[in-house]
Structures are given as C-alpha cells and as structure tokens.
Amino acid sequence: MCGIVGIVAQNAEIPPGLLERATRSLAHRGPDDSGTVVLRESSPFAVEIGLGNRRLAILDLSALGHQPMHDPDTGNWIIYNGEIYNFRDIRCELERCGTYFSSQTDTEVVLKAYSRWGPGCLEKFRGMFAFAIWDAREHELFVARDPMGIKPLYYAQSGAYFVFASEVRTLLQTELIPRQISHAGLFNYLTFGSAYDSLTLIEGIRALPAGHVLNWKNGKLTEKRYWDILEEVRSEDRQNSGSAAISAVELKALLEQSVRAQLVSDVPLGIFLSGGIDSSALVSLVSRGGVTPHTFSIVFREADYSEAQQSRAVAKRFHTDHHEINVSQTDVLKVIPDALRAMDLPTMDGVNTFVVSREASRAGVKVALSGLGGDEVFAGYSSFRTVPYMESSSASLRHFPKFARIVFAKTFALLAPANDQNRKLTSLILDGSSISHPYFISRMLFTPPQSGLLLKSLRNDTLEAATATQSDCVARSLVLDPINRVSYLELRCYMLSTLLRDADFMSMSQGLEVRVPLIDHHLAKAVLNLPGQQKMGNIPKKLLVQSLEGTLPDEIVYRPKRGFTLPFEHWLRQELRPEVESALNASAVEAGPLGSILNGREVERIWNEFLNGRTSWSRPWALYVLHRWCQLQGVPA
C-alpha cells in the first residue's frame, strides 16, 4: 500500500524539486520508503515523465520492493498503490512462461503481467489498486483503478502538464492546478455530503472512475471503462423469476475465498470487530481455517455508545486474540481537528474511521480487515425496503399533471412540520428534473431547493454536470429488479464516494491499510445476480447470515442495526458550538473562502434551524467541514 504521484511534461520540463515535494506530501501514506525517477524521451517529441512513490511495506519488506520499479526486459516503469491478493497465482503462471522475478512483491507481478498481457492483465487481478506504468516501447502512460474503486486516483491536465496522484491535496501542492472550487462538485457535496466520482471539489481535477483505465499518449488523454459489475448481469425479468444464479454452497465458497485471499501479509494483521453482522462474519470466516485472528474493538467508556458486550461475545465464540481499545467521548472530541486535517476531500462523515484507524495503528496493526460493503452487497440498509416503495409511489405520482403535483407539494409543505424528512417527501412529490431516482432522495443532505438557496448562483450546465453520475447510474441500473437496483446505486454512489474514500484517506493518514473482503468484485457481482427478494427476510442480511451456517450468536444477528456512532448532536450544542457557530454566522461566511459562492444568511439560518430542532446536526456540520477544508487547503472561491 502506497501513495503515488506522476507528472508528464510535453515540450516542457518538470520544475526542479517539484516531483520530490509532491512525493513528500504523501509521506503519511507510505512511511517506510520513498522514491522518484524522471525519464526523458525525445522521440517522437520531447517529454519528461516524473514518477514518485511513498511505500507502506506490506509484502516483501526488503529494499527489493522499492518504487518506482523498473523492468529491465522492457524498459517499463511502475508506481503502484494497492494489493493484488492473487499475485502468487499470477506469478506462477508467468514463471511457467519463462518470466524471471527478483522480488516477492505484488508490484513486480503487476509490472511483469503488463509486459506479458498489456491492458489485458487487468482481467487477472483480484484486489484493490491504482497504478501507472510508463510503457517505454509505446511511449505511453497507462493508468488503472480497481473495479470497485477501493483505491483512489485523481488527475488533471494543465497546459503542458498532465498530473495524477493518490490525493487531491498532492495535485494542489504541485501549484500546477489553480485552487478554484468546482461549482458542480460543490453542488454535489451539498446534496450528498461528498462529491460523487468523477467530480471533486476542485475545478479541473477529476477522479478516475472505478473500473476505468486512462491512457496518455502524444499529449492526448483517453479514458475507458474496462469492467462494470453489470456486465453479464441477468435482466430484471430473470431476477424476478426466483432462480438463483449461484447456490448457497457457491456463495459460501466465494466468501471464504475472498476472505482467505485477503489475509496475505508480511506484517501484523487484524480485524476491526464492532459486534455487528459484517465484522462478525469476517471473524467467523477467518476462524474456519483454524486461524486465530487478532480482533480489535473500539470500546466507549460511556455505556450509551459502547458495543463491548457484542464484540466480546463474538471474540469468545471464535476464540480470537481480542484487543479492546478504550476511548471516551472526550478523547474523540479532541481528535476532531486532526481528523479534519486528514481529509483529502471534505466529507460529512469519516471522523469515526479516523478514530478507529488511529487506535488500531497505535496498537501495532498495519493491516486491518473491515466489514465495509456488507450492507450494500447483502441488503442491510433500510433503503432496501423504503426505496422500492418510494420508487413505486413516484411512478404513481407521475400520472398526475405537473400543476397538480405542485399544488399538492405546496399544501403538504405548508401543513406538515418543517423537518428534513418532509422536505425530502416534498421533493419526491415534485419529482424535479434534478432528481433522477428516489434512492438519491433517501441519501440527500440538502434538497435541490435548499442547495439553490445556499448557492448565490446555479447555472443549468452546473446542475447537469453535478447530476451526471446519478443519471448514468440510474440508466445503467434499469436492467435490475428494484432491490438490486438499490444495491447497485449504493455500491456506485454512497459506498464509492463516501465510505471507501473516507476509509482510504483516514486510514492512510495513520499508515494503516484497510482491506474490504465483502466487496471483492467477483463476490459482489455474483450476489448482485441473485433475485433481490432472495436477499430480504425476517433477519438482516439473510444471505450472509445463512452462509455462515448459524455460527453467529443470536444477539449479533437479531440486534437492532447500529453503526459506530458519535454524539455530534450533543457536541454541536455544547463543546463544539463556539467554533462552529463562529464559522457559520453570515458575516464569517461572506468574508470566508466561499463568500462569493455561498449565501451567508442562508448558512446562518441552517445553523439556527439546528439549534431550534428543525434540522439534523449533519447539515451544519457538513457546512462547517466544507469551510474548514477550504481554509486548510487555501482554496478561495
């Protein structure tokens, strides 16, 4: 696991020291080693290629894993961030073809696999990755991101320079990209609490989408999808027929295969154990092979937030080497400034991930398995019940004339209490052009009318750019039944652009690698191909629980769903109030980095609505995080 950065200069030179500074900015992602190389080519035109890497050594801890890594047989160079879990199988296949290896790293396997199969090597990889290879023969840069988007990759074109990196902050620190807010990215952030790929908060910086490759050749960029979870997916009619695409035995085998593969490591490895179904499932699967896993649980001293009883029950059931990390609300409150500084992009979530990652790293863990993705794949959210119902209701509403819906919506808004849920229902009734599907209403932070009030101006082209991802995802998901459609949208939107992104930069800020076996792309695709109704039942995440053959304690399976929650509602009214209130008053907003974009009076009104109990804490908190991120990154409007 690493941090990578690259600069390509066509008919120009890379400014002295720039590559080294950019690489140092990623030191938190790779504290074990650092390397840079500048390649110069004069044919067919003058070009300099700068590649930088910061290494977190997980496999082959020797100097043989140093990057950038060179292939002397082809002249190719690679910088790589990630883990290919089946790299040993691929290595054996290459060795049978006569390929020689000098290290035990998966980095060298990726480099040699590309030399052998070109872009086709991606079909063989099972893991999480973002890498770039300079193809010396083709005079071409080949960049790829893993199928599920677990590892990030951002890029920008600025004049004679093409730049890419693991973090947006690194691209900003090159000073090649203007520090200018993307209006489309900002609208997306206001709507969902994070900017959806491929948008970012910075104009000109894009996220390479999951399952895509990027080629730079002769100054031309080409972006192309190489994998999508919907490939070969069964149609809605076939999904509703009730015939399973895979058996329970096959599903169990896929789960075990994914978890087993992700145990490969030459450094200490643990499992985040919260006491929920997903993390408990990982412990069960790891324990089946006779392995005694190390489990780590964050235990709050305050009983209202502690899940110690549940995590202890799982640890006892599977005889794990269990570690409890005791923290208090006060401990967490103190780390919020550090968590804000760790954010590569602003997010309304993520502080909890920072806390878990920091404490696990302090406990000596360098790699941790997480149950992230279990809800999205195995239908664990309430959205799997509510969104299909909303979808059906929305379809019925479309039979009413537009003017009738407007009258109904206005009447409802006038008579119903002014709260977040009713605002969303009003948006559903209106079914405005900016809302593609009820799923997005369920995930909204601010409704489009609210965002319109927050922003001083909103052009149609900005709105189109901000909603392009939603429209594309909905269009692609129409082949699925309603339940699987929610699963696809959760995987491609909320999980990808919030959960995975937060997990990456928060964990890597602590030099910790987080692995997510429940979203192995083969496993996720197989489960998505099952009839949606087969995933619903009287127990949560029925398929996952059944595949574990009753090994989980009943108090884990039947407990009410509960995430790793922090008392932000209390904090914003007490300890955090002076800081947040001073940032969200109208004059501070107008004088701040977003003063030319955000309406200060509207921001202050939202803060007062929270104080008066008319909106949730997440809305003012998201505005505060945005404000602080812009300050920290020196991003003016």
Residue pairs with C-beta under 8 A, 6 or more apart in sequence:
1 29
1 30
1 56
1 58
1 81
1 82
1 83
1 508
1 513
2 26
2 29
2 30
2 53
2 54
2 55
2 56
2 67
2 79
2 80
2 81
2 82
2 166
3 23
3 26
3 27
3 28
3 29
3 30
3 53
3 54
3 81
3 165
3 166
3 167
3 170
3 508
4 26
4 51
4 52
4 53
4 54
4 79
4 80
4 81
4 130
4 131
4 132
4 164
4 165
4 166
5 19
5 22
5 23
5 25
5 26
5 51
5 52
5 53
5 79
5 163
5 164
5 165
5 166
5 170
6 49
6 50
6 51
6 52
6 79
6 132
6 141
6 143
6 163
6 164
6 165
7 14
7 18
7 19
7 22
7 48
7 49
7 50
7 161
7 162
7 163
7 174
7 176
8 47
8 48
8 49
8 50
8 141
8 161
8 162
8 163
8 216
9 47
9 48
9 49
9 50
9 160
9 161
10 45
10 46
10 47
10 160
10 161
10 162
10 219
11 45
11 46
11 47
11 160
12 48
12 159
12 160
12 161
13 48
14 38
14 48
14 50
18 50
18 174
19 36
19 38
19 50
19 51
19 52
20 36
20 52
21 173
21 174
22 52
22 165
22 170
22 173
22 174
23 34
23 35
23 36
23 52
23 53
23 54
24 34
25 167
25 169
25 170
25 173
26 52
26 54
26 165
26 166
26 167
26 170
27 34
27 54
28 508
28 509
28 510
28 511
29 54
29 56
29 81
29 166
29 167
29 508
29 509
29 511
30 53
30 54
30 55
30 56
30 511
31 54
31 56
31 511
32 55
32 56
32 57
32 61
33 53
33 54
33 55
33 57
33 63
33 65
33 66
33 67
34 52
34 53
34 54
34 55
35 52
35 53
35 55
35 66
35 67
35 68
36 50
36 51
36 52
36 53
36 68
37 50
37 51
37 68
37 70
37 77
38 48
38 49
38 50
38 51
39 48
39 49
39 50
39 51
39 77
39 134
40 46
40 47
40 48
40 49
41 47
41 48
41 49
41 139
43 139
44 139
44 218
45 218
47 139
49 77
49 134
49 141
51 68
51 77
51 79
51 132
51 134
52 68
52 79
53 67
53 68
53 79
53 80
55 65
55 66
55 67
56 366
56 508
56 511
56 513
57 65
57 266
57 267
58 83
58 265
58 266
58 267
58 366
58 367
58 513
59 65
59 83
59 87
59 104
59 105
59 106
59 264
59 265
59 266
60 103
60 104
60 105
60 266
61 266
61 267
62 103
64 102
64 103
64 104
64 105
65 103
65 105
65 107
67 78
67 79
67 80
67 107
68 77
68 78
68 79
69 77
69 78
69 79
69 80
69 105
69 107
69 108
69 111
70 76
70 77
71 77
71 78
71 111
71 112
71 115
73 115
74 115
74 135
74 136
74 137
75 136
75 137
76 111
76 114
76 115
76 133
76 134
76 135
76 136
76 137
77 133
77 134
77 136
78 107
78 110
78 111
78 114
78 131
78 132
78 133
78 134
79 131
79 132
80 107
80 110
80 111
80 129
80 130
80 131
80 132
81 129
81 130
81 131
81 151
81 166
82 127
82 128
82 129
82 130
82 131
82 146
82 150
82 151
83 106
83 127
83 128
83 129
83 262
83 264
83 513
83 515
84 90
84 106
84 109
84 110
84 125
84 126
84 127
84 129
85 126
85 127
85 261
85 262
85 264
86 124
86 125
86 126
86 127
86 261
87 106
87 109
87 110
87 127
88 264
90 109
90 113
90 124
90 125
91 101
91 109
91 112
94 101
94 109
94 112
94 113
94 116
95 101
97 116
99 112
99 116
101 108
101 109
101 112
102 108
106 127
110 121
110 125
110 129
110 131
110 133
111 133
113 121
113 124
113 125
114 121
114 133
114 135
114 142
117 124
119 142
119 144
119 213
119 226
122 144
122 213
122 226
122 227
125 146
126 261
126 520
126 521
126 522
127 146
128 146
128 148
128 150
128 151
128 515
128 516
129 144
129 145
129 146
129 151
130 143
130 144
130 145
130 146
130 151
130 152
130 153
130 166
130 208
131 143
131 144
132 141
132 142
132 143
132 164
133 141
133 142
133 143
134 140
134 141
134 142
135 141
135 142
138 217
139 217
139 218
140 215
140 216
140 217
141 162
141 215
141 216
141 217
142 213
142 214
142 215
143 153
143 155
143 164
143 208
143 213
143 214
143 215
143 216
144 212
144 213
144 214
144 226
145 151
145 152
145 153
145 208
145 209
145 210
145 211
145 212
145 213
146 210
146 211
146 521
147 210
147 211
147 227
147 229
147 521
148 210
148 211
148 229
148 491
148 496
148 500
148 519
148 521
148 524
149 197
149 209
149 210
149 211
149 496
149 500
150 500
150 504
150 516
150 519
151 166
151 504
152 166
152 167
152 207
152 344
152 501
152 504
152 505
153 164
153 165
153 166
153 207
153 208
154 164
154 165
154 166
154 167
154 168
154 171
154 200
154 205
154 206
154 207
154 208
155 162
155 163
155 164
155 165
155 171
155 205
155 206
155 208
155 214
156 162
156 163
156 164
156 171
156 176
156 177
156 204
156 205
156 206
157 204
157 221
158 176
158 177
158 204
159 176
161 176
162 216
162 221
163 171
163 174
163 176
163 177
164 171
164 208
164 214
165 171
167 344
167 505
168 200
168 201
168 202
168 205
168 344
168 345
169 344
169 633
171 177
171 202
171 205
172 179
172 202
172 633
172 634
172 635
177 202
177 204
177 205
178 203
178 204
179 202
179 633
179 634
179 635
179 636
180 202
180 203
180 204
180 635
180 636
181 201
181 202
181 203
181 594
181 597
181 630
181 635
181 636
181 637
182 195
182 199
182 200
182 201
182 202
182 203
182 204
182 205
183 203
183 455
183 458
183 459
183 462
183 466
183 597
184 199
184 462
184 465
184 466
185 195
185 199
185 200
185 201
185 202
185 203
185 466
186 195
186 201
186 455
186 597
187 451
187 455
187 458
187 462
187 463
187 466
188 194
188 195
188 196
188 199
188 466
188 469
189 195
189 201
189 346
189 622
189 626
190 445
190 446
190 450
190 451
190 454
190 455
190 622
191 440
191 444
191 445
191 446
191 448
191 451
191 466
192 440
192 443
192 444
192 445
192 493
192 494
192 497
192 498
193 347
193 348
193 349
193 445
193 498
193 618
193 622
194 345
194 346
194 347
194 348
194 349
194 497
194 498
194 501
195 201
195 345
195 497
196 469
196 470
196 493
196 496
196 497
197 207
197 209
197 210
197 469
197 496
197 497
198 206
198 207
198 208
198 209
198 469
199 206
199 207
199 465
199 466
199 469
200 206
200 207
200 345
201 345
201 346
201 629
201 635
202 635
208 214
208 223
209 223
209 225
210 492
210 496
211 225
211 226
211 227
211 228
211 229
212 223
212 224
212 225
212 226
213 223
213 224
213 226
214 221
214 222
214 223
214 224
215 221
215 222
215 224
227 521
228 476
229 488
229 491
229 492
229 521
229 524
229 525
229 528
230 476
230 477
230 479
230 480
230 488
230 528
231 525
233 479
233 480
233 525
233 528
233 529
234 245
234 529
235 479
236 478
236 479
236 480
236 481
239 480
239 481
239 484
239 529
239 530
239 531
239 532
240 481
240 531
240 532
240 533
241 531
242 531
242 533
242 534
243 531
244 530
244 531
244 534
245 526
245 529
245 530
246 254
246 526
246 529
246 530
248 543
248 546
248 547
250 526
251 526
251 527
251 543
251 547
252 547
252 549
254 520
254 522
254 523
254 526
255 281
255 285
255 517
255 523
255 544
255 547
256 285
256 288
257 520
258 517
258 518
258 520
258 522
258 523
259 282
259 285
259 286
259 369
259 517
260 285
260 289
261 517
261 520
262 369
262 515
262 517
262 520
263 269
263 286
263 291
263 369
265 366
265 367
267 366
267 367
268 294
268 364
268 365
268 366
268 367
269 294
269 365
269 366
269 367
269 368
269 369
270 293
270 294
270 295
270 296
270 323
270 360
270 363
270 365
270 367
270 368
270 369
271 279
271 282
271 283
271 286
271 293
271 294
271 295
271 296
271 320
271 368
271 369
272 279
272 296
272 297
272 356
272 360
272 368
272 369
272 370
272 371
272 514
273 279
273 280
273 283
273 295
273 296
273 297
273 311
273 314
273 315
273 320
273 322
274 297
274 298
274 307
274 310
274 311
274 371
274 564
275 297
275 307
275 308
275 309
275 310
275 311
275 313
275 314
275 556
275 559
276 307
276 310
276 371
276 556
276 559
276 561
276 562
276 563
277 371
277 374
277 380
277 540
277 541
277 544
277 545
277 552
277 556
277 557
278 371
278 372
278 373
278 374
278 375
278 380
278 518
278 541
278 544
279 314
279 370
279 371
280 314
280 371
280 552
280 553
280 556
281 371
281 374
281 518
281 544
281 545
281 548
281 552
282 369
282 371
282 517
282 518
283 293
283 295
283 314
283 315
283 318
283 320
284 318
284 548
284 551
284 552
285 517
285 548
286 293
286 369
287 293
287 318
287 319
287 320
292 319
292 320
292 321
293 318
293 320
293 321
294 320
294 321
294 322
294 323
294 365
295 311
295 314
295 315
295 320
295 321
295 322
295 323
296 323
296 325
296 359
296 360
296 363
296 365
296 368
297 307
297 308
297 311
297 312
297 315
297 322
297 323
297 324
297 325
298 325
298 327
298 355
298 356
298 359
298 564
299 306
299 307
299 308
299 311
299 324
299 325
299 326
299 327
300 306
300 307
300 326
300 327
300 328
300 329
301 326
301 327
301 328
302 328
302 329
305 329
305 565
305 566
305 567
307 562
308 324
309 555
310 555
310 556
310 559
311 322
311 324
312 322
312 324
313 553
313 555
313 556
314 320
314 552
314 553
314 556
315 322
317 551
317 552
317 553
323 363
325 359
325 360
325 363
327 355
327 359
329 566
329 567
329 571
332 351
332 355
332 566
333 571
333 575
333 576
335 351
335 354
335 355
335 358
336 351
336 576
338 354
338 358
339 350
339 351
339 354
339 355
339 506
340 625
340 628
340 629
340 632
341 632
342 354
342 505
342 506
342 509
343 350
343 505
343 506
343 625
343 629
344 501
344 505
345 501
345 505
345 629
346 622
346 625
346 626
346 628
346 629
346 630
347 498
347 501
347 502
347 625
348 445
348 618
348 621
348 622
348 625
349 498
349 499
349 502
350 502
350 505
350 506
351 566
352 563
352 564
352 565
352 566
353 502
353 503
353 506
353 507
354 506
354 509
354 510
356 564
357 368
357 506
357 507
357 509
357 510
357 512
357 514
358 510
360 368
360 510
360 512
361 510
361 511
361 512
365 512
366 511
366 512
366 513
367 512
367 513
367 514
367 515
368 507
368 512
368 513
368 514
368 515
369 514
369 515
369 516
369 517
370 503
370 514
370 515
370 516
371 516
371 518
372 495
372 499
372 500
372 503
372 514
372 516
372 518
372 519
373 491
373 495
373 499
373 516
373 518
373 519
373 524
374 380
374 518
374 541
374 544
375 381
375 490
375 541
376 487
376 490
376 491
376 494
376 495
376 519
377 487
377 491
377 518
377 519
377 523
377 524
377 527
377 528
378 518
378 527
378 535
378 541
378 542
378 543
378 544
379 483
379 486
379 487
379 532
379 535
379 536
379 541
379 542
380 540
380 541
380 561
381 486
381 490
382 561
383 439
383 442
383 443
383 486
383 490
384 483
384 486
384 487
384 535
384 536
385 536
386 442
387 438
387 439
387 442
387 482
387 486
388 482
388 483
388 485
388 486
390 428
390 438
390 441
390 442
391 437
391 438
391 439
391 482
391 485
392 482
393 428
393 438
394 428
394 431
394 438
397 405
397 428
397 429
397 431
398 431
400 408
405 429
405 430
405 431
406 430
408 429
409 426
409 429
409 430
412 422
412 425
412 426
412 429
413 422
413 423
413 426
416 422
416 425
418 614
419 614
419 615
420 615
420 616
420 619
423 447
423 450
424 441
424 442
424 444
424 447
426 447
427 435
427 441
427 444
427 447
427 448
427 449
428 435
428 438
428 441
432 448
434 448
434 463
434 467
435 441
435 448
436 467
436 470
436 471
436 473
436 474
437 470
437 474
437 489
439 474
439 485
439 486
439 489
439 490
439 493
440 470
440 489
440 493
441 447
443 493
443 494
445 618
445 619
445 622
446 454
446 619
451 458
452 458
453 599
453 602
454 598
454 599
454 602
454 603
454 606
455 597
455 598
455 599
456 596
456 597
456 598
456 599
469 493
470 493
473 488
473 489
473 492
473 493
474 489
476 488
477 485
477 488
477 489
478 485
480 487
480 488
480 528
480 532
481 531
481 532
481 533
482 532
483 532
483 533
483 535
483 536
484 528
484 530
484 531
484 532
487 527
487 528
487 532
488 528
491 519
491 524
495 519
500 516
503 514
503 516
504 514
507 513
507 514
517 523
527 535
527 543
530 543
534 542
534 543
535 541
535 542
535 543
536 542
539 545
539 557
539 558
540 557
540 561
545 552
545 557
568 576
568 617
568 618
568 621
569 616
569 617
572 580
572 610
572 617
572 620
572 621
573 611
579 624
580 607
580 620
580 621
580 624
581 607
582 588
583 589
583 592
583 624
583 627
583 628
584 603
584 604
584 606
584 607
584 620
584 623
584 624
584 627
585 600
585 604
585 607
586 600
586 601
586 603
586 604
587 600
588 600
589 595
589 598
589 599
589 600
589 603
589 604
589 627
590 600
592 627
592 630
592 631
593 627
593 630
593 631
593 635
593 636
593 637
594 626
594 627
594 630
594 637
595 637
596 637
597 637
603 623
606 615
606 619
606 620
606 623
607 620
607 623
609 615
609 619
610 616
610 617
610 619
610 620
629 635
630 636
